């Protein structure tokens, strides 16, 4: 069980089986405490030369490996706001006009299950400075990219590359 106590009333929870799954349940509130995926975003963007932006992770999971910039959605924040915030926090790049690229899932990861929303963003500047969770940030030609650690990110890059080739 994930929840030992109800996040609504603080009462001790118990396990029940509902919809064929073992779930946490509060007998006081009579509610199921669902363990849902964590919502997050990933950003695909390119510079004026058509190179894609990647960041080298400064923290676990997969510290030292390359991926797309992105991160967790905060309370009171839209997914588009998250994409713009994460881009700036990790790379010092500012952008506009986030457009939905796709949706992926990453199951049983370091933080549990992740619901990943991919966005494309048009950049307003190209002066990179790695920060926050990124040890480095760099633009790469598609055929010269380092290995990208997360499968969901590789899927987004494939979709983005196909869309990018159609635009040029």
DSSP file (Angstrom, degrees, kcal/mol; ACC not computed):
  #  RESIDUE AA STRUCTURE BP1 BP2  ACC     N-H-->O    O-->H-N    N-H-->O    O-->H-N    TCO  KAPPA ALPHA  PHI   PSI    X-CA   Y-CA   Z-CA
    1    1 A X              0   0    0      0, 0.0     3,-0.1     0, 0.0    22,-0.0   0.000 360.0 360.0 360.0 140.5    0.0    0.0    0.0
    2    2 A X        +     0   0    0      1,-0.2     2,-0.7    31,-0.2    21,-0.0   0.862 360.0  53.6 -86.4 -41.7    1.2    3.5   -0.8
    3    3 A X        +     0   0    0     30,-0.2    -1,-0.2     1,-0.2    22,-0.2  -0.858  51.2 174.3-103.6 113.2   -1.0    5.4    1.5
    4    4 A X  S    S+     0   0    0     -2,-0.7     9,-2.4     1,-0.2     2,-0.3   0.748  78.4  31.1 -81.5 -25.6   -1.0    4.4    5.2
    5    5 A X  B    S-A   12   0A   0      7,-0.3     7,-0.2    21,-0.0     2,-0.2  -0.966  96.2 -97.8-133.4 148.9   -3.2    7.3    6.1
    6    6 A X     >  -     0   0    0      5,-2.9     4,-1.4    -2,-0.3    -2,-0.0  -0.432  21.2-147.0 -66.4 131.5   -5.9    9.1    4.2
    7    7 A X  T  4 S+     0   0    0     -2,-0.2    -1,-0.1     1,-0.2    26,-0.0   0.549  97.6  48.3 -76.4  -6.0   -4.7   12.3    2.6
    8    8 A X  T  4 S+     0   0    0      3,-0.1    -1,-0.2     0, 0.0    -2,-0.0   0.849 133.2   4.2 -97.6 -46.2   -8.2   13.8    3.2
    9    9 A X  T  4 S-     0   0    0      2,-0.1    -2,-0.1     0, 0.0     0, 0.0   0.567  89.0-119.9-120.0 -13.0   -8.9   13.0    6.8
   10   10 A X     <  +     0   0    0     -4,-1.4    -3,-0.1     1,-0.3     3,-0.1   0.448  60.7 146.2  87.1  -0.3   -5.8   11.3    8.2
   11   11 A X        -     0   0    0     -6,-0.1    -5,-2.9     1,-0.1    -1,-0.3  -0.348  60.5 -93.1 -69.1 150.2   -7.6    8.1    9.2
   12   12 A X  B     -A    5   0A   0     -7,-0.2    15,-0.5     1,-0.1    -7,-0.3  -0.438  46.4-140.2 -63.2 132.8   -5.7    4.8    8.9
   13   13 A X        -     0   0    0     -9,-2.4     2,-0.3    -2,-0.1    13,-0.2  -0.396  13.3-158.4 -90.4 170.6   -6.3    3.2    5.5
   14   14 A X  E     -B   25   0B   0     11,-2.5    11,-2.4    -2,-0.1     2,-0.3  -0.952  24.2-102.4-141.5 161.9   -6.8   -0.4    4.6
   15   15 A X  E     +B   24   0B   0     -2,-0.3     2,-0.3     9,-0.2     9,-0.2  -0.680  39.3 171.4 -88.4 139.8   -6.4   -2.4    1.4
   16   16 A X  E     -B   23   0B   0      7,-2.6     7,-3.4    -2,-0.3     2,-0.6  -0.922  32.4-120.8-134.9 164.1   -9.4   -3.4   -0.7
   17   17 A X  E     +B   22   0B   0     -2,-0.3     2,-0.4     5,-0.2     5,-0.2  -0.950  38.9 164.3-107.9 122.6   -9.8   -5.0   -4.1
   18   18 A X  E >   +B   21   0B   0      3,-2.6     3,-1.6    -2,-0.6    -2,-0.1  -0.999  66.0   0.4-139.5 134.8  -11.8   -2.8   -6.5
   19   19 A X  T 3  S-     0   0    0     -2,-0.4    -1,-0.1     1,-0.3     3,-0.1   0.824 130.6 -59.1  55.6  33.7  -12.0   -3.2  -10.3
   20   20 A X  T 3  S+     0   0    0      1,-0.2     2,-0.4    -3,-0.0    -1,-0.3   0.583 117.9 102.1  76.8  10.5   -9.7   -6.2  -10.1
   21   21 A X  E <  S-B   18   0B   0     -3,-1.6    -3,-2.6     0, 0.0     2,-0.4  -0.953  76.4-114.4-128.4 146.7   -6.8   -4.2   -8.4
   22   22 A X  E     +B   17   0B   0     -2,-0.4     2,-0.3    -5,-0.2    -5,-0.2  -0.665  47.4 175.6 -74.9 127.2   -5.5   -3.9   -4.9
   23   23 A X  E     -B   16   0B   0     -7,-3.4    -7,-2.6    -2,-0.4     2,-0.3  -0.921  34.9-107.5-135.2 157.1   -6.2   -0.3   -3.8
   24   24 A X  E     -BC  15  33B   0      9,-0.7     9,-2.7    -2,-0.3     2,-0.4  -0.666  40.3-171.0 -81.9 140.7   -5.8    1.9   -0.7
   25   25 A X  E     -BC  14  32B   0    -11,-2.4   -11,-2.5    -2,-0.3     2,-0.7  -0.996  22.4-144.5-139.7 138.5   -9.1    2.7    0.9
   26   26 A X  E  >> - C   0  31B   0      5,-2.6     4,-2.0    -2,-0.4     5,-1.0  -0.907   8.1-167.0-101.0 112.0  -10.2    5.1    3.7
   27   27 A X  T  45S+     0   0    0     -2,-0.7    -1,-0.1   -15,-0.5   -14,-0.1   0.761  87.9  55.3 -69.7 -22.2  -13.1    3.5    5.7
   28   28 A X  T  45S+     0   0    0    -16,-0.2    -1,-0.2     1,-0.1   -15,-0.0   0.954 121.6  25.6 -73.2 -50.7  -13.8    6.9    7.4
   29   29 A X  T  45S-     0   0    0      2,-0.1    -2,-0.2   -18,-0.0    -1,-0.1   0.661  99.5-134.9 -84.0 -17.9  -14.2    8.9    4.1
   30   30 A X  T  <5 +     0   0    0     -4,-2.0     2,-0.4     1,-0.2    -3,-0.2   0.907  59.8 131.0  59.2  45.3  -15.3    5.8    2.2
   31   31 A X  E   < -C   26   0B   0     -5,-1.0    -5,-2.6     2,-0.0     2,-0.4  -0.948  60.0-123.0-126.8 149.6  -13.0    6.8   -0.7
   32   32 A X  E     -C   25   0B   0     -2,-0.4     2,-1.0    -7,-0.2    -7,-0.2  -0.750  20.9-140.7 -84.4 134.0  -10.4    4.9   -2.8
   33   33 A X  E     -C   24   0B   0     -9,-2.7    -9,-0.7    -2,-0.4   -30,-0.2  -0.809  25.2-152.2 -97.9  95.0   -7.0    6.6   -2.7
   34   34 A X        -     0   0    0     -2,-1.0     2,-0.8   -11,-0.1   -11,-0.1  -0.374  12.2-143.0 -73.1 144.5   -5.8    6.1   -6.2
   35   35 A X        -     0   0    0     -2,-0.1     2,-0.1   -32,-0.0    -1,-0.1  -0.795  34.4-179.0-105.7  84.8   -2.2    5.9   -7.1
   36   36 A X        -     0   0    0     -2,-0.8    77,-0.1     1,-0.1     3,-0.0  -0.411  32.2 -89.8 -88.1 160.1   -2.2    7.8  -10.4
   37   37 A X        -     0   0    0     -2,-0.1     2,-0.5     1,-0.1    77,-0.3  -0.288  43.6-109.2 -63.1 153.5    0.7    8.5  -12.8
   38   38 A X  E     -d  114   0C   0     75,-2.6    77,-2.4    73,-0.1     2,-0.3  -0.749  32.0-129.3 -85.5 124.9    2.7   11.8  -12.3
   39   39 A X  E     +d  115   0C   0     -2,-0.5    34,-2.0    75,-0.2     2,-0.3  -0.581  40.4 155.0 -78.7 135.9    2.0   14.3  -15.0
   40   40 A X  E     -dE 116  72C   0     75,-2.5    77,-2.5    -2,-0.3     2,-0.3  -0.928  29.4-129.9-149.4 171.7    5.1   15.8  -16.7
   41   41 A X  E     -dE 117  71C   0     30,-2.7    30,-1.3    -2,-0.3     2,-0.3  -0.880   6.6-161.0-126.5 158.3    6.2   17.4  -19.9
   42   42 A X  E     -dE 118  70C   0     75,-1.9    77,-2.5    -2,-0.3     2,-0.5  -0.986  17.3-142.0-134.8 145.2    9.0   17.1  -22.4
   43   43 A X  E     -dE 119  69C   0     26,-2.7    26,-0.5    -2,-0.3     2,-0.5  -0.922  11.3-168.2-118.3 129.3   10.0   19.7  -24.9
   44   44 A X  E     +d  120   0C   0     75,-3.1    77,-1.4    -2,-0.5     2,-0.3  -0.970  28.5 145.9-109.8 123.4   11.2   19.4  -28.5
   45   45 A X        -     0   0    0     -2,-0.5     8,-2.1     8,-0.3     2,-0.3  -0.963  27.6-151.3-150.1 165.5   12.7   22.5  -30.0
   46   46 A X  B     -G   52   0D   0     75,-0.4    77,-0.4    -2,-0.3     6,-0.2  -0.933  14.9-120.2-139.4 160.6   15.4   23.5  -32.5
   47   47 A X    >   -     0   0    0      4,-1.9     3,-2.0    -2,-0.3    79,-0.0  -0.242  48.9 -83.2 -89.8-175.1   17.7   26.3  -33.2
   48   48 A X  T 3  S+     0   0    0      1,-0.3    -1,-0.1     2,-0.1    78,-0.0   0.642 129.7  56.4 -67.2 -14.2   17.9   28.5  -36.3
   49   49 A X  T 3  S-     0   0    0      2,-0.1    -1,-0.3    92,-0.0     0, 0.0   0.383 119.8-107.9 -95.4   2.0   20.1   25.8  -38.0
   50   50 A X  S <  S+     0   0    0     -3,-2.0     2,-0.3     1,-0.3    92,-0.2   0.600  70.2 145.5  84.3  11.6   17.5   23.1  -37.4
   51   51 A X        -     0   0    0     90,-0.1    -4,-1.9     1,-0.1    -1,-0.3  -0.617  47.4-121.3 -85.8 143.6   19.4   21.3  -34.6
   52   52 A X  E     -GH  46 140D   0     88,-2.5    88,-3.0    -2,-0.3     2,-0.4  -0.568  21.5-120.8 -86.7 146.6   17.4   19.7  -31.8
   53   53 A X  E     + H   0 139D   0     -8,-2.1     2,-0.3    86,-0.2    16,-0.3  -0.725  34.1 172.0 -90.0 129.8   17.9   20.7  -28.1
   54   54 A X  E     - H   0 138D   0     84,-2.5    84,-2.5    -2,-0.4     2,-0.4  -0.941  16.9-149.1-129.8 156.6   19.0   18.0  -25.6
   55   55 A X  E     -IH  67 137D   0     12,-3.1    12,-2.3    -2,-0.3     2,-0.5  -0.950  14.2-131.0-123.7 147.8   20.0   18.3  -22.0
   56   56 A X  E     -IH  66 136D   0     80,-2.7    79,-3.2    -2,-0.4    80,-1.0  -0.871  36.9-114.7 -95.6 126.1   22.4   16.1  -19.9
   57   57 A X  E     - H   0 134D   0      8,-3.0     7,-2.9    -2,-0.5    77,-0.2  -0.348  26.0-171.3 -67.3 134.3   20.8   15.1  -16.7
   58   58 A X  S    S+     0   0    0     75,-3.3     2,-0.3     5,-0.2    76,-0.2   0.479  71.6  41.4 -98.3  -7.1   22.4   16.5  -13.5
   59   59 A X  S    S-     0   0    0     74,-0.6     2,-0.2     2,-0.2     5,-0.1  -0.885  93.0 -54.7-136.3 163.7   20.3   14.3  -11.2
   60   60 A X  S    S+     0   0    0     -2,-0.3     2,-0.1     2,-0.1    -2,-0.1  -0.495  92.4  67.3 -73.0 151.8   19.0   10.8  -10.9
   61   61 A X  S    S-     0   0    0     -2,-0.2    -2,-0.2    -4,-0.1    -4,-0.0   0.497 132.9  -9.5 -79.9 155.0   17.4    9.0  -12.6
   62   62 A X  S >  S-     0   0    0      1,-0.2     3,-1.9    -2,-0.1    -5,-0.3   0.846  84.4-165.2  63.5  38.8   19.9    8.5  -15.3
   63   63 A X  T 3  S+     0   0    0      1,-0.3    -5,-0.2    -5,-0.1    -1,-0.2  -0.270  71.4  23.3 -53.3 135.2   22.3   11.2  -14.1
   64   64 A X  T 3  S+     0   0    0     -7,-2.9    -1,-0.3     1,-0.3     2,-0.2   0.406  99.9 111.0  87.7  -1.8   24.9   12.1  -16.9
   65   65 A X    <   -     0   0    0     -3,-1.9    -8,-3.0    -8,-0.0    -1,-0.3  -0.696  68.4-107.9-106.3 160.4   22.7   10.9  -19.8
   66   66 A X  E     +Ij  56 148D   0     81,-0.7    83,-2.6    -2,-0.2    84,-0.3  -0.589  46.2 142.6 -91.2 145.9   21.0   12.9  -22.5
   67   67 A X  E     -I   55   0D   0    -12,-2.3   -12,-3.1    -2,-0.2     2,-0.2  -0.922  52.1 -72.8-159.2-179.9   17.3   13.6  -22.8
   68   68 A X        -     0   0    0     -2,-0.3   -14,-0.1   -14,-0.2   -24,-0.1  -0.543  56.7-100.0 -77.3 151.3   14.8   16.2  -23.8
   69   69 A X  E    S+E   43   0C   0    -26,-0.5   -26,-2.7   -16,-0.3     2,-0.3  -0.418  70.9 106.8 -65.8 152.5   14.3   19.2  -21.4
   70   70 A X  E     +E   42   0C   0    -28,-0.2     2,-0.3    16,-0.2   -28,-0.2  -0.964  32.4 179.2 163.0-176.1   11.2   18.8  -19.3
   71   71 A X  E     -E   41   0C   0    -30,-1.3   -30,-2.7    -2,-0.3     2,-0.1  -0.990  39.4 -35.8 171.4-171.9    9.8   18.1  -15.9
   72   72 A X  E     -E   40   0C   0     -2,-0.3     2,-0.4   -32,-0.2   -32,-0.3  -0.410  52.5-116.3 -78.1 145.1    6.9   17.7  -13.5
   73   73 A X        -     0   0    0    -34,-2.0     2,-0.2    -2,-0.1   -34,-0.1  -0.645  31.0-141.2 -78.5 131.7    3.7   19.9  -13.7
   74   74 A X    >   -     0   0    0     -2,-0.4     3,-1.4     4,-0.2     8,-0.1  -0.572  29.4 -87.3 -90.9 156.7    3.2   22.0  -10.6
   75   75 A X  T 3  S+     0   0    0      1,-0.2    -1,-0.1    -2,-0.2     3,-0.1  -0.361 115.0  21.3 -58.8 140.9   -0.2   22.7   -9.0
   76   76 A X  T 3  S+     0   0    0      1,-0.2     2,-0.4    -3,-0.1    -1,-0.2   0.638 102.8 111.4  76.4  14.8   -1.9   25.7  -10.5
   77   77 A X    <   -     0   0    0     -3,-1.4    -1,-0.2     4,-0.0     2,-0.1  -0.961  62.5-132.9-124.9 136.6    0.1   25.5  -13.7
   78   78 A X     >  -     0   0    0     -2,-0.4     4,-2.2     1,-0.1    -4,-0.2  -0.405  29.8-111.4 -78.0 164.7   -1.1   24.5  -17.2
   79   79 A X  H  > S+     0   0    0      1,-0.2     4,-2.1     2,-0.2     5,-0.1   0.870 120.1  52.3 -64.5 -35.4    0.9   22.0  -19.2
   80   80 A X  H  > S+     0   0    0      2,-0.2     4,-2.1     1,-0.2    -1,-0.2   0.909 108.5  49.8 -66.5 -42.4    1.9   24.7  -21.6
   81   81 A X  H  > S+     0   0    0      1,-0.2     4,-2.6     2,-0.2    -2,-0.2   0.898 109.6  52.6 -61.7 -39.9    3.1   26.9  -18.7
   82   82 A X  H  X S+     0   0    0     -4,-2.2     4,-3.2     2,-0.2     5,-0.3   0.926 107.1  51.7 -61.1 -44.9    5.1   24.0  -17.4
   83   83 A X  H  X S+     0   0    0     -4,-2.1     4,-2.1     1,-0.2    -2,-0.2   0.924 113.1  44.2 -59.7 -45.6    6.8   23.4  -20.8
   84   84 A X  H  X S+     0   0    0     -4,-2.1     4,-1.9     2,-0.2    -1,-0.2   0.904 115.9  47.9 -66.4 -41.2    7.9   27.1  -21.0
   85   85 A X  H  X S+     0   0    0     -4,-2.6     4,-3.0     2,-0.2    -2,-0.2   0.942 112.8  47.0 -64.3 -49.0    9.0   27.1  -17.4
   86   86 A X  H  X S+     0   0    0     -4,-3.2     4,-2.5     1,-0.2     5,-0.3   0.893 109.7  54.3 -62.9 -40.0   11.0   23.9  -17.6
   87   87 A X  H  X S+     0   0    0     -4,-2.1     4,-1.7    -5,-0.3     6,-0.8   0.939 113.7  41.8 -57.9 -47.3   12.7   25.1  -20.9
   88   88 A X  H  X S+     0   0    0     -4,-1.9     4,-2.1     4,-0.2    -2,-0.2   0.909 114.4  51.0 -68.9 -42.1   13.8   28.3  -19.2
   89   89 A X  H  < S+     0   0    0     -4,-3.0    -2,-0.2     1,-0.2    -1,-0.2   0.905 118.9  35.8 -61.7 -41.7   14.9   26.6  -15.9
   90   90 A X  H  < S+     0   0    0     -4,-2.5    41,-1.5    -5,-0.2    -1,-0.2   0.716 137.9  13.2 -87.5 -21.4   17.0   23.9  -17.6
   91   91 A X  H  < S-     0   0    0     -4,-1.7    38,-2.5    -5,-0.3    -3,-0.2   0.504  87.0-122.7-134.2  -7.9   18.4   25.9  -20.6
   92   92 A X     <  +     0   0    0     -4,-2.1     2,-0.3    -5,-0.4    -4,-0.2   0.581  69.1 135.9  66.2  11.6   17.9   29.6  -20.0
   93   93 A X        -     0   0    0     -6,-0.8     2,-0.4    36,-0.1    -1,-0.3  -0.709  44.9-149.4 -90.5 140.6   16.0   29.6  -23.3
   94   94 A X        +     0   0    0     -2,-0.3    30,-3.3    -3,-0.1    31,-0.9  -0.858  22.9 168.3-108.0 145.9   12.7   31.4  -23.7
   95   95 A X  E     -F  123   0C   0     -2,-0.4     2,-0.3    28,-0.3    28,-0.2  -0.808  17.3-152.9-144.1-176.7   10.0   30.3  -26.0
   96   96 A X  E     +F  122   0C   0     26,-2.2    26,-2.2    -2,-0.2    -2,-0.0  -0.943  60.5  41.0-152.7 169.9    6.4   30.7  -27.1
   97   97 A X  E     -     0   0C   0     -2,-0.3    -1,-0.1    24,-0.2     2,-0.1   0.892  63.1-156.4  55.7  54.3    3.5   28.9  -28.7
   98   98 A X  E     -     0   0C   0     23,-0.1     2,-0.4    -3,-0.1    23,-0.2  -0.413  11.4-166.7 -59.6 131.2    3.7   25.5  -27.1
   99   99 A X  E     -F  120   0C   0     21,-2.3    21,-2.7    -2,-0.1     2,-0.1  -0.974  27.1-104.6-122.8 137.4    2.0   23.0  -29.4
  100  100 A X  E     +F  119   0C   0     -2,-0.4    19,-0.3    19,-0.2     3,-0.1  -0.366  36.2 174.9 -61.4 128.9    1.1   19.4  -28.5
  101  101 A X  E     -     0   0C   0     17,-3.4     2,-0.3     1,-0.4    18,-0.2   0.766  56.0 -61.6-101.3 -40.9    3.4   16.9  -30.0
  102  102 A X  E     -F  118   0C   0     16,-1.2    16,-3.1     2,-0.0    -1,-0.4  -0.971  41.7-102.9 171.5 178.0    2.1   13.7  -28.4
  103  103 A X  E     +F  117   0C   0     -2,-0.3     2,-0.3    14,-0.2    14,-0.2  -0.995  34.6 170.6-131.6 134.8    1.5   11.8  -25.2
  104  104 A X  E     -F  116   0C   0     12,-2.9    12,-2.7    -2,-0.4     2,-0.4  -0.853  21.2-137.0-133.9 167.2    3.5    8.9  -23.8
  105  105 A X  E     -F  115   0C   0     -2,-0.3     2,-0.5    10,-0.2    10,-0.2  -0.974   3.5-160.9-127.2 147.6    3.8    6.9  -20.7
  106  106 A X  E     -F  114   0C   0      8,-2.4     8,-2.8    -2,-0.4     3,-0.4  -0.965  22.4-155.1-125.2 111.0    6.8    5.7  -18.7
  107  107 A X  E     -     0   0C   0     -2,-0.5     6,-0.1     6,-0.2     5,-0.1  -0.649  61.8  -1.1 -95.9 143.7    5.9    2.8  -16.4
  108  108 A X  E    S+     0   0C   0     -2,-0.3    -1,-0.2     1,-0.1     5,-0.2   0.814  88.7 151.5  56.8  39.0    7.6    1.7  -13.2
  109  109 A X  E >   -F  112   0C   0      3,-1.4     3,-1.2    -3,-0.4    -1,-0.1  -0.079  65.0 -73.6 -86.7-169.0   10.3    4.3  -13.3
  110  110 A X  T 3  S+     0   0    0      1,-0.3     3,-0.1    -2,-0.0    -2,-0.0   0.843 136.2  32.2 -54.9 -41.3   12.3    6.0  -10.6
  111  111 A X  T 3  S-     0   0    0      1,-0.4     2,-0.3   -73,-0.0    -1,-0.3   0.311 121.5-105.3 -99.7   6.5    9.3    8.1   -9.5
  112  112 A X  E <  S- F   0 109C   0     -3,-1.2    -3,-1.4    -5,-0.1    -1,-0.4  -0.726  76.8  -5.8  99.7-156.5    6.7    5.5  -10.4
  113  113 A X  E     -     0   0C   0     -2,-0.3   -75,-2.6    -5,-0.2     2,-0.4  -0.551  68.0-158.6 -77.2 138.3    4.5    5.8  -13.5
  114  114 A X  E     -dF  38 106C   0     -8,-2.8    -8,-2.4   -77,-0.3     2,-0.7  -0.961  13.9-152.1-121.0 133.3    4.8    9.0  -15.5
  115  115 A X  E     -dF  39 105C   0    -77,-2.4   -75,-2.5    -2,-0.4     2,-0.5  -0.939  25.5-160.8 -98.7 114.9    2.3   10.5  -17.9
  116  116 A X  E     -dF  40 104C   0    -12,-2.7   -12,-2.9    -2,-0.7     2,-0.6  -0.877  11.1-164.6-110.1 124.2    4.5   12.5  -20.3
  117  117 A X  E     -dF  41 103C   0    -77,-2.5   -75,-1.9    -2,-0.5     2,-0.4  -0.932  13.6-148.8-109.3 119.2    3.1   15.3  -22.6
  118  118 A X  E     -dF  42 102C   0    -16,-3.1   -17,-3.4    -2,-0.6   -16,-1.2  -0.711  16.9-177.1 -92.4 137.1    5.3   16.3  -25.4
  119  119 A X  E     -dF  43 100C   0    -77,-2.5   -75,-3.1    -2,-0.4     2,-0.4  -0.951  21.3-142.0-128.3 149.0    5.3   19.9  -26.7
  120  120 A X  E     -dF  44  99C   0    -21,-2.7   -21,-2.3    -2,-0.3     2,-0.4  -0.866  24.3-166.8 -99.9 147.1    7.1   21.7  -29.5
  121  121 A X  E     -     0   0C   0    -77,-1.4     2,-0.5    -2,-0.4   -75,-0.4  -0.998  19.9-132.7-136.9 138.6    8.1   25.3  -28.7
  122  122 A X  E     - F   0  96C   0    -26,-2.2   -26,-2.2    -2,-0.4     2,-0.2  -0.805  32.6-130.1 -87.2 126.4    9.3   28.1  -30.9
  123  123 A X  E     - F   0  95C   0     -2,-0.5   -28,-0.3   -77,-0.4     3,-0.1  -0.519  20.6-168.2 -82.7 145.1   12.4   29.7  -29.4
  124  124 A X  S    S+     0   0    0    -30,-3.3     2,-0.3     1,-0.2   -29,-0.2   0.600  78.7  17.7 -99.8 -19.6   12.9   33.5  -28.8
  125  125 A X        -     0   0    0    -31,-0.9    -1,-0.2     1,-0.0   -31,-0.0  -0.942  55.3-153.3-146.5 166.6   16.6   33.2  -28.1
  126  126 A X        +     0   0    0     -2,-0.3     2,-1.1    -3,-0.1   -33,-0.1   0.211  54.9 118.8-129.9  13.1   19.4   30.7  -28.6
  127  127 A X        -     0   0    0    -35,-0.2     2,-0.2     2,-0.0    -2,-0.0  -0.728  52.4-156.5 -86.1  99.5   21.9   31.6  -25.8
  128  128 A X        +     0   0    0     -2,-1.1     2,-0.3     9,-0.1   -36,-0.2  -0.554  22.5 169.8 -82.9 139.2   22.0   28.3  -23.8
  129  129 A X        -     0   0    0    -38,-2.5   -36,-0.1    -2,-0.2     7,-0.1  -0.862  31.0-131.7-144.5 111.0   23.0   28.1  -20.1
  130  130 A X        +     0   0    0     -2,-0.3     2,-0.3     7,-0.2   -39,-0.2  -0.319  41.9 149.0 -63.3 141.9   22.4   24.8  -18.4
  131  131 A X    >   +     0   0    0    -41,-1.5     3,-2.4     5,-0.1     2,-0.2  -0.938  38.6  21.2-159.2 179.8   20.6   25.1  -15.0
  132  132 A X  T 3  S-     0   0    0     -2,-0.3   -42,-0.1     1,-0.3    -2,-0.0  -0.335 130.9  -4.1  55.0-114.5   18.3   23.4  -12.6
  133  133 A X  T 3  S+     0   0    0     -2,-0.2   -75,-3.3   -76,-0.0   -74,-0.6   0.363 117.2  93.1 -89.4   4.9   18.3   19.6  -13.4
  134  134 A X  E <   -H   57   0D   0     -3,-2.4   -77,-0.2   -77,-0.2     3,-0.1  -0.878  47.8-174.1-107.8 125.7   20.6   20.0  -16.4
  135  135 A X  E    S+     0   0D   0    -79,-3.2     2,-0.3    -2,-0.5   -78,-0.2   0.740  81.9   2.6 -81.4 -26.2   24.4   19.6  -16.2
  136  136 A X  E     -H   56   0D   0    -80,-1.0   -80,-2.7    -5,-0.1     2,-0.3  -0.980  61.1-160.6-154.6 156.7   24.7   20.6  -19.9
  137  137 A X  E     +H   55   0D   0     -2,-0.3     2,-0.3   -82,-0.2   -82,-0.2  -0.990  21.5 160.8-143.7 136.3   22.4   21.7  -22.7
  138  138 A X  E     -H   54   0D   0    -84,-2.5   -84,-2.5    -2,-0.3     2,-0.4  -0.998  37.1-119.6-156.8 149.0   23.3   21.6  -26.4
  139  139 A X  E     -H   53   0D   0     -2,-0.3     2,-0.4   -86,-0.2   -86,-0.2  -0.769  34.9-169.9 -89.1 138.2   21.8   21.7  -29.9
  140  140 A X  E     -H   52   0D   0    -88,-3.0   -88,-2.5    -2,-0.4     2,-0.2  -0.966  27.2-115.9-129.0 143.8   22.5   18.6  -32.0
  141  141 A X    >   -     0   0    0     -2,-0.4     3,-1.9   -90,-0.3     4,-0.3  -0.540  37.8-116.6 -65.8 145.2   22.1   17.6  -35.6
  142  142 A X  G >  S+     0   0    0      1,-0.3     3,-0.8   -92,-0.2    -1,-0.1   0.862 115.3  48.7 -55.9 -37.9   19.6   14.8  -35.8
  143  143 A X  G 3  S+     0   0    0      1,-0.2    -1,-0.3    -3,-0.0    -2,-0.0   0.442 114.1  46.6 -85.4   1.9   22.2   12.4  -37.3
  144  144 A X  G <  S+     0   0    0     -3,-1.9    -1,-0.2     2,-0.1    -2,-0.2   0.159  80.5 130.6-125.3  16.8   24.8   13.4  -34.6
  145  145 A X    <   -     0   0    0     -3,-0.8     3,-0.1    -4,-0.3     2,-0.0  -0.395  57.5-119.8 -70.6 146.1   22.8   13.2  -31.4
  146  146 A X        -     0   0    0      1,-0.2     2,-0.1    -2,-0.1    -1,-0.1  -0.308  52.5 -69.9 -70.1 170.1   24.1   11.2  -28.4
  147  147 A X        -     0   0    0      1,-0.1   -81,-0.7    -2,-0.0     2,-0.5  -0.426  49.1-136.3 -62.1 133.9   22.0    8.3  -27.2
  148  148 A X  B     -j   66   0D   0      1,-0.1   -81,-0.2    -2,-0.1     6,-0.1  -0.858   9.7-148.7 -98.8 126.5   18.7    9.5  -25.6
  149  149 A X  S    S+     0   0    0    -83,-2.6     2,-0.4    -2,-0.5   -82,-0.1   0.821  71.3  65.4 -71.3 -37.5   18.0    7.7  -22.4
  150  150 A X     >  -     0   0    0    -84,-0.3     4,-2.1     1,-0.1     3,-0.3  -0.755  66.6-146.7 -98.3 131.4   14.2    7.6  -22.2
  151  151 A X  H  > S+     0   0    0     -2,-0.4     4,-2.4     1,-0.2     5,-0.2   0.887 101.0  56.2 -58.3 -41.7   12.1    5.7  -24.7
  152  152 A X  H  > S+     0   0    0      1,-0.2     4,-2.1     2,-0.2    -1,-0.2   0.893 107.8  49.1 -59.2 -39.4    9.3    8.2  -24.5
  153  153 A X  H  > S+     0   0    0     -3,-0.3     4,-2.6     2,-0.2    -1,-0.2   0.894 108.8  52.2 -67.1 -40.2   11.7   11.0  -25.4
  154  154 A X  H  X S+     0   0    0     -4,-2.1     4,-2.1     2,-0.2    -2,-0.2   0.891 108.9  51.6 -62.0 -37.9   13.0    8.9  -28.3
  155  155 A X  H  X S+     0   0    0     -4,-2.4     4,-2.1     2,-0.2    -2,-0.2   0.922 110.2  48.1 -64.3 -44.1    9.4    8.5  -29.5
  156  156 A X  H  X S+     0   0    0     -4,-2.1     4,-3.0     1,-0.2    -2,-0.2   0.911 110.0  52.2 -62.2 -42.2    8.9   12.3  -29.3
  157  157 A X  H  X S+     0   0    0     -4,-2.6     4,-3.0     2,-0.2    -1,-0.2   0.896 108.1  51.6 -62.1 -40.1   12.1   13.0  -31.2
  158  158 A X  H  X S+     0   0    0     -4,-2.1     4,-2.1     2,-0.2    -1,-0.2   0.940 113.0  44.3 -61.7 -47.1   11.0   10.6  -34.0
  159  159 A X  H  X S+     0   0    0     -4,-2.1     4,-2.3     1,-0.2    -2,-0.2   0.926 115.4  48.7 -62.3 -45.0    7.6   12.4  -34.3
  160  160 A X  H  X S+     0   0    0     -4,-3.0     4,-3.4     1,-0.2    -2,-0.2   0.906 109.3  51.9 -63.2 -43.5    9.3   15.8  -34.1
  161  161 A X  H  X S+     0   0    0     -4,-3.0     4,-2.5     2,-0.2    -1,-0.2   0.916 110.5  48.5 -60.8 -43.7   11.9   14.9  -36.7
  162  162 A X  H  X S+     0   0    0     -4,-2.1     4,-1.4    -5,-0.2    -1,-0.2   0.913 115.4  44.4 -62.8 -42.3    9.1   13.7  -39.1
  163  163 A X  H  X S+     0   0    0     -4,-2.3     4,-1.2     2,-0.2    -2,-0.2   0.907 112.8  51.9 -67.7 -42.1    7.2   16.9  -38.5
  164  164 A X  H  X S+     0   0    0     -4,-3.4     4,-1.0     1,-0.2     3,-0.4   0.893 108.0  51.2 -61.7 -42.2   10.3   19.1  -38.8
  165  165 A X  H  < S+     0   0    0     -4,-2.5     3,-0.3     1,-0.2    -1,-0.2   0.849 107.7  53.6 -66.0 -33.2   11.2   17.4  -42.2
  166  166 A X  H  < S+     0   0    0     -4,-1.4    -1,-0.2     1,-0.2    -2,-0.2   0.768 106.2  53.7 -70.4 -25.7    7.7   18.2  -43.5
  167  167 A X  H  <        0   0    0     -4,-1.2    -1,-0.2    -3,-0.4    -2,-0.2   0.699 360.0 360.0 -83.0 -20.2    8.1   21.9  -42.5
  168  168 A X     <        0   0    0     -4,-1.0    -1,-0.2    -3,-0.3    -2,-0.2   0.445 360.0 360.0 -97.7 360.0   11.4   22.4  -44.4
